[in-house]
Structures are given as C-alpha cells and as structure tokens.
Amino acid sequence: MTVIGRVPGIVYFTPTFNGQSYVELERRFTLSKDKAKEVIQSNEGFVMQKLDELSAAGWELVTTTSQTGGKDETDYVRYLFRKAY
C-alpha cells in the first residue's frame, strides 16, 4: 500500500484490495486552519482504517518507508505487507 501525500492524496493498493487499486483522499484546499486540521485527521483515520482492514484480512505489516522526492517534492509512505500464514 502506498500513500502519496500531495493534493490530491492517493492511496494505491498493489495488488488490488477489496476490488480497489487506488482511493483518493480528501482534498486539503482550504483557508481555514481548523478545516485543514479536520481534513488531515480524516485522511489519517482513513489510512489507519485501511491498515486495520489489511491486517484483519490476513496481511502482516513487514516494513514502512517514507520519502520525499521528485521535482514536486511529493511525500510517499509505503507499507509493505505479506500474507500471514
């Protein structure tokens, strides 16, 4: 599972999970700091929910890596899972 943190944020699943190959996160365009905080918390909650779902489906988290790169300085967080036996 890969979370890409620029607008719009996207969560990619490879291979697909529950029929989804990706999901767009809520956009953060707002002038209000309170609304921006709500959106960030909502997106973090969504990612945590997906991690919990993967675990419940028998996937085991092996490693997590993060990086910022590319010409647009995009943030990436990759979660590597393996099927638990």
TORDO-293199 format. One record per residue: residue number from 1; x, y, z of N, C-alpha, C, O, CB in turn. Coordinates in steps of 0.1 Angstrom, whole numbers, plus 5000, padded with zeros to 4 digits. Each point is the difference from the previous one (the first is absolute). Glycine has a CB too. Layout:
BEGIN
num: NUM n.x: X n.y: Y n.z: Z ca.x: X ca.y: Y ca.z: Z c.x: X c.y: Y c.z: Z o.x: X o.y: Y o.z: Z cb.x: X cb.y: Y cb.z: Z
...
% end
This chain:
BEGIN
num: 1 n.x: 5009 n.y: 4988 n.z: 5000 ca.x: 4991 ca.y: 5012 ca.z: 5000 c.x: 5009 c.y: 5012 c.z: 5000 o.x: 5009 o.y: 5001 o.z: 5008 cb.x: 4972 cb.y: 4987 cb.z: 5004
num: 2 n.x: 5016 n.y: 5022 n.z: 4979 ca.x: 5008 ca.y: 5012 ca.z: 4999 c.x: 4991 c.y: 5012 c.z: 5002 o.x: 4990 o.y: 5001 o.z: 4994 cb.x: 5027 cb.y: 4988 cb.z: 4991
num: 3 n.x: 4987 n.y: 5020 n.z: 5024 ca.x: 4993 ca.y: 5012 ca.z: 5002 c.x: 5008 c.y: 5012 c.z: 4994 o.x: 5011 o.y: 5002 o.z: 5004 cb.x: 4977 cb.y: 4989 cb.z: 5017
num: 4 n.x: 5006 n.y: 5016 n.z: 4970 ca.x: 5007 ca.y: 5011 ca.z: 4994 c.x: 4993 c.y: 5013 c.z: 5005 o.x: 4988 o.y: 5002 o.z: 5000 cb.x: 5018 cb.y: 4985 cb.z: 4979
num: 5 n.x: 5003 n.y: 5022 n.z: 5027 ca.x: 4995 ca.y: 5011 ca.z: 5008 c.x: 4998 c.y: 5013 c.z: 4994 o.x: 4999 o.y: 5010 o.z: 5007 cb.x: 5011 cb.y: 4978 cb.z: 5010
num: 6 n.x: 4990 n.y: 5014 n.z: 4970 ca.x: 4997 ca.y: 5013 ca.z: 4994 c.x: 4985 c.y: 5000 c.z: 4997 o.x: 4994 o.y: 4990 o.z: 5000 cb.x: 5030 cb.y: 5012 cb.z: 4990
num: 7 n.x: 4972 n.y: 5010 n.z: 5006 ca.x: 4986 ca.y: 5002 ca.z: 4997 c.x: 4997 c.y: 4995 c.z: 4986 o.x: 5007 o.y: 5005 o.z: 4991 cb.x: 4991 cb.y: 5014 cb.z: 5025
num: 8 n.x: 4993 n.y: 4972 n.z: 4980 ca.x: 4992 ca.y: 4993 ca.z: 5011 c.x: 5009 c.y: 4988 c.z: 5005 o.x: 5007 o.y: 4994 o.z: 4992 cb.x: 4971 cb.y: 5013 cb.z: 4997
num: 9 n.x: 5021 n.y: 4990 n.z: 5024 ca.x: 5007 ca.y: 4989 ca.z: 5005 c.x: 4993 c.y: 4987 c.z: 4995 o.x: 4988 o.y: 5000 o.z: 4998 cb.x: 5018 cb.y: 5013 cb.z: 5023
num: 10 n.x: 5002 n.y: 4977 n.z: 4976 ca.x: 4995 ca.y: 4988 ca.z: 4995 c.x: 5006 c.y: 4988 c.z: 5007 o.x: 5012 o.y: 5000 o.z: 5004 cb.x: 4985 cb.y: 5011 cb.z: 4974
num: 11 n.x: 4995 n.y: 4979 n.z: 5025 ca.x: 5004 ca.y: 4987 ca.z: 5005 c.x: 4999 c.y: 4990 c.z: 4989 o.x: 4990 o.y: 4997 o.z: 4995 cb.x: 5003 cb.y: 5009 cb.z: 5029
num: 12 n.x: 5019 n.y: 4988 n.z: 4973 ca.x: 5000 ca.y: 4989 ca.z: 4990 c.x: 5002 c.y: 4987 c.z: 5006 o.x: 5007 o.y: 4998 o.z: 5010 cb.x: 5003 cb.y: 5018 cb.z: 4974
num: 13 n.x: 4983 n.y: 4974 n.z: 5011 ca.x: 5000 ca.y: 4986 ca.z: 5005 c.x: 5006 c.y: 4991 c.z: 4988 o.x: 4994 o.y: 5000 o.z: 4989 cb.x: 4986 cb.y: 5004 cb.z: 5028
num: 14 n.x: 5031 n.y: 4990 n.z: 4986 ca.x: 5005 ca.y: 4990 ca.z: 4990 c.x: 5004 c.y: 4988 c.z: 5007 o.x: 5009 o.y: 5000 o.z: 5008 cb.x: 5000 cb.y: 5019 cb.z: 4978
num: 15 n.x: 4984 n.y: 4970 n.z: 5012 ca.x: 4989 ca.y: 4998 ca.z: 4991 c.x: 4988 c.y: 5007 c.z: 5005 o.x: 5000 o.y: 5005 o.z: 5011 cb.x: 5010 cb.y: 4973 cb.z: 4981
num: 16 n.x: 4979 n.y: 5021 n.z: 5000 ca.x: 4988 ca.y: 5007 ca.z: 5004 c.x: 4995 c.y: 4994 c.z: 5014 o.x: 5002 o.y: 4988 o.z: 5003 cb.x: 4992 cb.y: 5017 cb.z: 4973
num: 17 n.x: 4999 n.y: 5003 n.z: 5031 ca.x: 4995 ca.y: 4996 ca.z: 5013 c.x: 4985 c.y: 5003 c.z: 5000 o.x: 4996 o.y: 5012 o.z: 4998 cb.x: 5026 cb.y: 4992 cb.z: 5014
num: 18 n.x: 4970 n.y: 4986 n.z: 4991 ca.x: 4985 ca.y: 5002 ca.z: 5000 c.x: 4995 c.y: 5006 c.z: 4987 o.x: 4991 o.y: 5008 o.z: 5000 cb.x: 5009 cb.y: 4994 cb.z: 5025
num: 19 n.x: 5007 n.y: 4994 n.z: 4963 ca.x: 4996 ca.y: 5005 ca.z: 4987 c.x: 5004 c.y: 5014 c.z: 4997 o.x: 4997 o.y: 5006 o.z: 4990 cb.x: 4984 cb.y: 4980 cb.z: 5012
num: 20 n.x: 5028 n.y: 5020 n.z: 5007 ca.x: 5004 ca.y: 5014 ca.z: 4998 c.x: 5015 c.y: 5000 c.z: 4997 o.x: 5008 o.y: 4993 o.z: 5007 cb.x: 4974 cb.y: 5016 cb.z: 5008
num: 21 n.x: 5022 n.y: 4998 n.z: 4974 ca.x: 5015 ca.y: 5002 ca.z: 4998 c.x: 5005 c.y: 5013 c.z: 5005 o.x: 5012 o.y: 5002 o.z: 5003 cb.x: 4985 cb.y: 4984 cb.z: 4977
num: 22 n.x: 4993 n.y: 5024 n.z: 5023 ca.x: 5004 ca.y: 5012 ca.z: 5006 c.x: 4988 c.y: 5007 c.z: 5005 o.x: 4989 o.y: 4998 o.z: 4996 cb.x: 5031 cb.y: 5004 cb.z: 4989
num: 23 n.x: 4982 n.y: 5007 n.z: 5025 ca.x: 4990 ca.y: 5009 ca.z: 5006 c.x: 5005 c.y: 5014 c.z: 5001 o.x: 5012 o.y: 5001 o.z: 5005 cb.x: 4978 cb.y: 4979 cb.z: 5007
num: 24 n.x: 5003 n.y: 5030 n.z: 4984 ca.x: 5004 ca.y: 5014 ca.z: 5003 c.x: 4996 c.y: 5004 c.z: 5014 o.x: 4989 o.y: 4997 o.z: 5004 cb.x: 5009 cb.y: 5008 cb.z: 4971
num: 25 n.x: 5012 n.y: 5002 n.z: 5031 ca.x: 4997 ca.y: 5005 ca.z: 5013 c.x: 4993 c.y: 5014 c.z: 4999 o.x: 5000 o.y: 5006 o.z: 4989 cb.x: 5020 cb.y: 4982 cb.z: 5021
num: 26 n.x: 4974 n.y: 5017 n.z: 5001 ca.x: 4993 ca.y: 5013 ca.z: 4999 c.x: 5010 c.y: 5011 c.z: 4997 o.x: 5012 o.y: 4999 o.z: 5005 cb.x: 4971 cb.y: 4992 cb.z: 5012
num: 27 n.x: 5013 n.y: 5018 n.z: 4976 ca.x: 5009 ca.y: 5011 ca.z: 4996 c.x: 5002 c.y: 5010 c.z: 5011 o.x: 4991 o.y: 5002 o.z: 5009 cb.x: 5001 cb.y: 4996 cb.z: 4968
num: 28 n.x: 5020 n.y: 5009 n.z: 5024 ca.x: 5003 ca.y: 5009 ca.z: 5011 c.x: 4999 c.y: 5014 c.z: 4996 o.x: 5005 o.y: 5009 o.z: 5008 cb.x: 5010 cb.y: 4974 cb.z: 5001
num: 29 n.x: 4979 n.y: 5021 n.z: 4980 ca.x: 4999 ca.y: 5014 ca.z: 4996 c.x: 4990 c.y: 5007 c.z: 5009 o.x: 4988 o.y: 4997 o.z: 4999 cb.x: 5018 cb.y: 4997 cb.z: 4977
num: 30 n.x: 4999 n.y: 5014 n.z: 5033 ca.x: 4991 ca.y: 5008 ca.z: 5008 c.x: 5008 c.y: 5012 c.z: 5006 o.x: 5012 o.y: 4999 o.z: 5001 cb.x: 4975 cb.y: 4980 cb.z: 5005
num: 31 n.x: 5006 n.y: 5031 n.z: 4998 ca.x: 5006 ca.y: 5011 ca.z: 5006 c.x: 5000 c.y: 4999 c.z: 5015 o.x: 5007 o.y: 5007 o.z: 5007 cb.x: 4986 cb.y: 5007 cb.z: 4974
num: 32 n.x: 4999 n.y: 4977 n.z: 5025 ca.x: 4998 ca.y: 4999 ca.z: 5014 c.x: 5010 c.y: 4989 c.z: 5005 o.x: 5001 o.y: 4989 o.z: 4995 cb.x: 4975 cb.y: 5018 cb.z: 5003
num: 33 n.x: 5032 n.y: 4997 n.z: 5013 ca.x: 5009 ca.y: 4991 ca.z: 5006 c.x: 4992 c.y: 4988 c.z: 5007 o.x: 5005 o.y: 4989 o.z: 5000 cb.x: 5012 cb.y: 5030 cb.z: 5003
num: 34 n.x: 4972 n.y: 4985 n.z: 5003 ca.x: 4992 ca.y: 4990 ca.z: 5006 c.x: 4995 c.y: 4989 c.z: 4990 o.x: 5000 o.y: 4988 o.z: 5003 cb.x: 4993 cb.y: 5029 cb.z: 5015
num: 35 n.x: 5002 n.y: 4988 n.z: 4971 ca.x: 4995 ca.y: 4991 ca.z: 4989 c.x: 5011 c.y: 4991 c.z: 4995 o.x: 4999 o.y: 4988 o.z: 4998 cb.x: 4983 cb.y: 5028 cb.z: 4996
num: 36 n.x: 5030 n.y: 4990 n.z: 5004 ca.x: 5012 ca.y: 4993 ca.z: 4995 c.x: 5003 c.y: 4989 c.z: 5010 o.x: 5004 o.y: 4989 o.z: 4996 cb.x: 5005 cb.y: 5031 cb.z: 4992
num: 37 n.x: 4991 n.y: 4983 n.z: 5025 ca.x: 5003 ca.y: 4990 ca.z: 5010 c.x: 4990 c.y: 4989 c.z: 5000 o.x: 5004 o.y: 4988 o.z: 5001 cb.x: 5006 cb.y: 5030 cb.z: 5013
num: 38 n.x: 4977 n.y: 4985 n.z: 4984 ca.x: 4990 ca.y: 4990 ca.z: 4999 c.x: 5002 c.y: 4990 c.z: 4988 o.x: 4999 o.y: 4988 o.z: 5001 cb.x: 4985 cb.y: 5028 cb.z: 5010
num: 39 n.x: 5020 n.y: 4990 n.z: 4978 ca.x: 5002 ca.y: 4992 ca.z: 4988 c.x: 5012 c.y: 4991 c.z: 5002 o.x: 5000 o.y: 4988 o.z: 4996 cb.x: 4991 cb.y: 5030 cb.z: 4990
num: 40 n.x: 5020 n.y: 4987 n.z: 5020 ca.x: 5012 ca.y: 4992 ca.z: 5003 c.x: 4996 c.y: 4988 c.z: 5009 o.x: 5004 o.y: 4989 o.z: 4998 cb.x: 5011 cb.y: 5031 cb.z: 4999
num: 41 n.x: 4978 n.y: 4983 n.z: 5014 ca.x: 4996 ca.y: 4990 ca.z: 5009 c.x: 4991 c.y: 4990 c.z: 4993 o.x: 5001 o.y: 4988 o.z: 5003 cb.x: 5000 cb.y: 5028 cb.z: 5016
num: 42 n.x: 4990 n.y: 4988 n.z: 4973 ca.x: 4991 ca.y: 4991 ca.z: 4992 c.x: 5008 c.y: 4991 c.z: 4991 o.x: 4998 o.y: 4988 o.z: 5000 cb.x: 4984 cb.y: 5029 cb.z: 5001
num: 43 n.x: 5028 n.y: 4988 n.z: 4992 ca.x: 5008 ca.y: 4992 ca.z: 4991 c.x: 5009 c.y: 4990 c.z: 5008 o.x: 5002 o.y: 4989 o.z: 4996 cb.x: 4998 cb.y: 5030 cb.z: 4988
num: 44 n.x: 5005 n.y: 4986 n.z: 5028 ca.x: 5008 ca.y: 4991 ca.z: 5008 c.x: 4992 c.y: 4988 c.z: 5005 o.x: 5004 o.y: 4989 o.z: 5001 cb.x: 5011 cb.y: 5030 cb.z: 5006
num: 45 n.x: 4972 n.y: 4985 n.z: 4997 ca.x: 4991 ca.y: 4989 ca.z: 5005 c.x: 4997 c.y: 4990 c.z: 4989 o.x: 4999 o.y: 4988 o.z: 5002 cb.x: 4991 cb.y: 5029 cb.z: 5014
num: 46 n.x: 5008 n.y: 4988 n.z: 4972 ca.x: 4997 ca.y: 4991 ca.z: 4988 c.x: 5012 c.y: 4991 c.z: 4998 o.x: 4998 o.y: 4988 o.z: 4998 cb.x: 4988 cb.y: 5030 cb.z: 4991
num: 47 n.x: 5026 n.y: 4987 n.z: 5011 ca.x: 5012 ca.y: 4991 ca.z: 4998 c.x: 5001 c.y: 4990 c.z: 5011 o.x: 5003 o.y: 4988 o.z: 4998 cb.x: 5009 cb.y: 5031 cb.z: 4991
num: 48 n.x: 4986 n.y: 4985 n.z: 5024 ca.x: 5000 ca.y: 4991 ca.z: 5011 c.x: 4989 c.y: 4989 c.z: 4998 o.x: 5002 o.y: 4988 o.z: 5003 cb.x: 5007 cb.y: 5030 cb.z: 5012
num: 49 n.x: 4979 n.y: 4986 n.z: 4980 ca.x: 4989 ca.y: 4990 ca.z: 4998 c.x: 5005 c.y: 4990 c.z: 4990 o.x: 4997 o.y: 4988 o.z: 5001 cb.x: 4986 cb.y: 5030 cb.z: 5004
num: 50 n.x: 5023 n.y: 4986 n.z: 4984 ca.x: 5005 ca.y: 4991 ca.z: 4989 c.x: 5011 c.y: 4991 c.z: 5006 o.x: 5000 o.y: 4988 o.z: 4996 cb.x: 4994 cb.y: 5029 cb.z: 4986
num: 51 n.x: 5015 n.y: 4988 n.z: 5026 ca.x: 5010 ca.y: 4991 ca.z: 5006 c.x: 4993 c.y: 4990 c.z: 5009 o.x: 5004 o.y: 4988 o.z: 5000 cb.x: 5013 cb.y: 5031 cb.z: 5000
num: 52 n.x: 4973 n.y: 4985 n.z: 5008 ca.x: 4993 ca.y: 4990 ca.z: 5008 c.x: 4993 c.y: 4990 c.z: 4991 o.x: 4999 o.y: 4988 o.z: 5004 cb.x: 4998 cb.y: 5029 cb.z: 5014
num: 53 n.x: 4997 n.y: 4987 n.z: 4971 ca.x: 4993 ca.y: 4991 ca.z: 4991 c.x: 5010 c.y: 4990 c.z: 4994 o.x: 4996 o.y: 4988 o.z: 4999 cb.x: 4986 cb.y: 5029 cb.z: 4996
num: 54 n.x: 5029 n.y: 4987 n.z: 5001 ca.x: 5010 ca.y: 4991 ca.z: 4995 c.x: 5004 c.y: 4990 c.z: 5010 o.x: 5002 o.y: 4988 o.z: 4997 cb.x: 5007 cb.y: 5030 cb.z: 4988
num: 55 n.x: 4993 n.y: 4986 n.z: 5027 ca.x: 5004 ca.y: 4991 ca.z: 5011 c.x: 4989 c.y: 4990 c.z: 5002 o.x: 5003 o.y: 4988 o.z: 5002 cb.x: 5011 cb.y: 5030 cb.z: 5009
num: 56 n.x: 4974 n.y: 4986 n.z: 4990 ca.x: 4988 ca.y: 4991 ca.z: 5002 c.x: 4999 c.y: 4990 c.z: 4989 o.x: 4994 o.y: 4989 o.z: 5002 cb.x: 4995 cb.y: 5029 cb.z: 5011
num: 57 n.x: 5015 n.y: 4986 n.z: 4975 ca.x: 4999 ca.y: 4991 ca.z: 4988 c.x: 5012 c.y: 4990 c.z: 4999 o.x: 5001 o.y: 4993 o.z: 4991 cb.x: 4987 cb.y: 5025 cb.z: 4997
num: 58 n.x: 5021 n.y: 4983 n.z: 5022 ca.x: 5011 ca.y: 4990 ca.z: 5001 c.x: 5013 c.y: 5005 c.z: 4994 o.x: 5009 o.y: 4992 o.z: 4997 cb.x: 4974 cb.y: 4991 cb.z: 5002
num: 59 n.x: 5018 n.y: 5030 n.z: 5000 ca.x: 5013 ca.y: 5006 ca.z: 4995 c.x: 5008 c.y: 5005 c.z: 5012 o.x: 4994 o.y: 5005 o.z: 5010 cb.x: 4995 cb.y: 5001 cb.z: 4968
num: 60 n.x: 5024 n.y: 4992 n.z: 5022 ca.x: 5009 ca.y: 5003 ca.z: 5011 c.x: 5009 c.y: 5012 c.z: 4995 o.x: 5006 o.y: 4998 o.z: 4989 cb.x: 4993 cb.y: 4978 cb.z: 5020
num: 61 n.x: 5002 n.y: 5034 n.z: 4999 ca.x: 5008 ca.y: 5012 ca.z: 4996 c.x: 5015 c.y: 4995 c.z: 5002 o.x: 5004 o.y: 4996 o.z: 5011 cb.x: 4978 cb.y: 5021 cb.z: 4996
num: 62 n.x: 5026 n.y: 4985 n.z: 4983 ca.x: 5014 ca.y: 4996 ca.z: 5000 c.x: 5009 c.y: 5012 c.z: 5003 o.x: 5009 o.y: 5000 o.z: 5008 cb.x: 4986 cb.y: 4981 cb.z: 4976
num: 63 n.x: 5003 n.y: 5030 n.z: 5008 ca.x: 5008 ca.y: 5012 ca.z: 5002 c.x: 4992 c.y: 5012 c.z: 4994 o.x: 4991 o.y: 4999 o.z: 4992 cb.x: 5030 cb.y: 4987 cb.z: 5006
num: 64 n.x: 4984 n.y: 5025 n.z: 5007 ca.x: 4994 ca.y: 5013 ca.z: 4996 c.x: 5012 c.y: 5009 c.z: 4996 o.x: 5010 o.y: 5001 o.z: 5007 cb.x: 4969 cb.y: 4997 cb.z: 5008
num: 65 n.x: 5020 n.y: 5009 n.z: 4973 ca.x: 5010 ca.y: 5009 ca.z: 4996 c.x: 4993 c.y: 5013 c.z: 4996 o.x: 4989 o.y: 5000 o.z: 4995 cb.x: 5027 cb.y: 4981 cb.z: 4998
num: 66 n.x: 4992 n.y: 5030 n.z: 5008 ca.x: 4994 ca.y: 5013 ca.z: 4996 c.x: 5011 c.y: 5007 c.z: 4993 o.x: 5012 o.y: 4999 o.z: 5003 cb.x: 4971 cb.y: 5002 cb.z: 5016
num: 67 n.x: 5013 n.y: 5008 n.z: 4971 ca.x: 5010 ca.y: 5008 ca.z: 4993 c.x: 4993 c.y: 5012 c.z: 4994 o.x: 4988 o.y: 5000 o.z: 4998 cb.x: 5026 cb.y: 4979 cb.z: 4997
num: 68 n.x: 4994 n.y: 5031 n.z: 5002 ca.x: 4996 ca.y: 5011 ca.z: 4993 c.x: 5009 c.y: 5001 c.z: 4988 o.x: 5012 o.y: 5000 o.z: 5001 cb.x: 4979 cb.y: 5013 cb.z: 5020
num: 69 n.x: 5003 n.y: 4989 n.z: 4967 ca.x: 5008 ca.y: 5000 ca.z: 4989 c.x: 4993 c.y: 5005 c.z: 4987 o.x: 4989 o.y: 5003 o.z: 5000 cb.x: 5023 cb.y: 4978 cb.z: 5010
num: 70 n.x: 4996 n.y: 5019 n.z: 4980 ca.x: 4995 ca.y: 5005 ca.z: 4987 c.x: 5000 c.y: 5015 c.z: 4999 o.x: 5003 o.y: 5007 o.z: 5010 cb.x: 4983 cb.y: 4973 cb.z: 4989
num: 71 n.x: 5011 n.y: 5025 n.z: 4989 ca.x: 5001 ca.y: 5015 ca.z: 4998 c.x: 4989 c.y: 5007 c.z: 5008 o.x: 5002 o.y: 5012 o.z: 5003 cb.x: 5007 cb.y: 4983 cb.z: 4975
num: 72 n.x: 4980 n.y: 4998 n.z: 5026 ca.x: 4990 ca.y: 5007 ca.z: 5007 c.x: 5000 c.y: 4997 c.z: 5015 o.x: 4991 o.y: 5004 o.z: 5008 cb.x: 4995 cb.y: 4995 cb.z: 4972
num: 73 n.x: 5025 n.y: 4994 n.z: 5024 ca.x: 5002 ca.y: 4997 ca.z: 5015 c.x: 4988 c.y: 4993 c.z: 5006 o.x: 4996 o.y: 5003 o.z: 5011 cb.x: 5019 cb.y: 5017 cb.z: 4991
num: 74 n.x: 4980 n.y: 4970 n.z: 4991 ca.x: 4989 ca.y: 4992 ca.z: 5004 c.x: 5004 c.y: 4991 c.z: 5012 o.x: 5011 o.y: 4994 o.z: 5000 cb.x: 4979 cb.y: 5007 cb.z: 4977
num: 75 n.x: 5001 n.y: 4998 n.z: 5033 ca.x: 5003 ca.y: 4991 ca.z: 5011 c.x: 4994 c.y: 4987 c.z: 4997 o.x: 4988 o.y: 4999 o.z: 4995 cb.x: 5012 cb.y: 5020 cb.z: 5021
num: 76 n.x: 5007 n.y: 4970 n.z: 4987 ca.x: 4995 ca.y: 4986 ca.z: 4998 c.x: 5002 c.y: 4993 c.z: 5013 o.x: 5010 o.y: 5001 o.z: 5007 cb.x: 4996 cb.y: 4999 cb.z: 4969
num: 77 n.x: 4984 n.y: 4992 n.z: 5028 ca.x: 5002 ca.y: 4990 ca.z: 5011 c.x: 4996 c.y: 4987 c.z: 4994 o.x: 4989 o.y: 4998 o.z: 4995 cb.x: 5006 cb.y: 5019 cb.z: 5023
num: 78 n.x: 5014 n.y: 4973 n.z: 4983 ca.x: 4997 ca.y: 4987 ca.z: 4994 c.x: 4999 c.y: 4990 c.z: 5012 o.x: 5009 o.y: 5000 o.z: 5009 cb.x: 5002 cb.y: 5005 cb.z: 4969
num: 79 n.x: 4978 n.y: 4987 n.z: 5022 ca.x: 4998 ca.y: 4990 ca.z: 5010 c.x: 5002 c.y: 4986 c.z: 4992 o.x: 4992 o.y: 4998 o.z: 4991 cb.x: 4992 cb.y: 5017 cb.z: 5024
num: 80 n.x: 5025 n.y: 4977 n.z: 4989 ca.x: 5002 ca.y: 4987 ca.z: 4994 c.x: 4994 c.y: 4990 c.z: 5009 o.x: 5004 o.y: 4998 o.z: 5011 cb.x: 5017 cb.y: 5010 cb.z: 4977
num: 81 n.x: 4970 n.y: 4984 n.z: 5006 ca.x: 4993 ca.y: 4989 ca.z: 5007 c.x: 5004 c.y: 4987 c.z: 4993 o.x: 5003 o.y: 4999 o.z: 4989 cb.x: 4978 cb.y: 5016 cb.z: 5018
num: 82 n.x: 5017 n.y: 4974 n.z: 5001 ca.x: 5001 ca.y: 4987 ca.z: 4995 c.x: 4988 c.y: 4992 c.z: 5005 o.x: 4995 o.y: 5003 o.z: 5011 cb.x: 5031 cb.y: 4998 cb.z: 4987
num: 83 n.x: 4970 n.y: 4989 n.z: 4995 ca.x: 4989 ca.y: 4992 ca.z: 5005 c.x: 5004 c.y: 4992 c.z: 5012 o.x: 5010 o.y: 4992 o.z: 4999 cb.x: 4980 cb.y: 5007 cb.z: 4977
num: 84 n.x: 5003 n.y: 5002 n.z: 5035 ca.x: 5003 ca.y: 4993 ca.z: 5012 c.x: 4996 c.y: 4985 c.z: 4998 o.x: 4989 o.y: 4998 o.z: 4994 cb.x: 5009 cb.y: 5023 cb.z: 5020
num: 85 n.x: 5009 n.y: 4970 n.z: 4991 ca.x: 4996 ca.y: 4986 ca.z: 4999 c.x: 4996 c.y: 4994 c.z: 5014 o.x: 4997 o.y: 4988 o.z: 5001 cb.x: 5019 cb.y: 5009 cb.z: 4980
% end
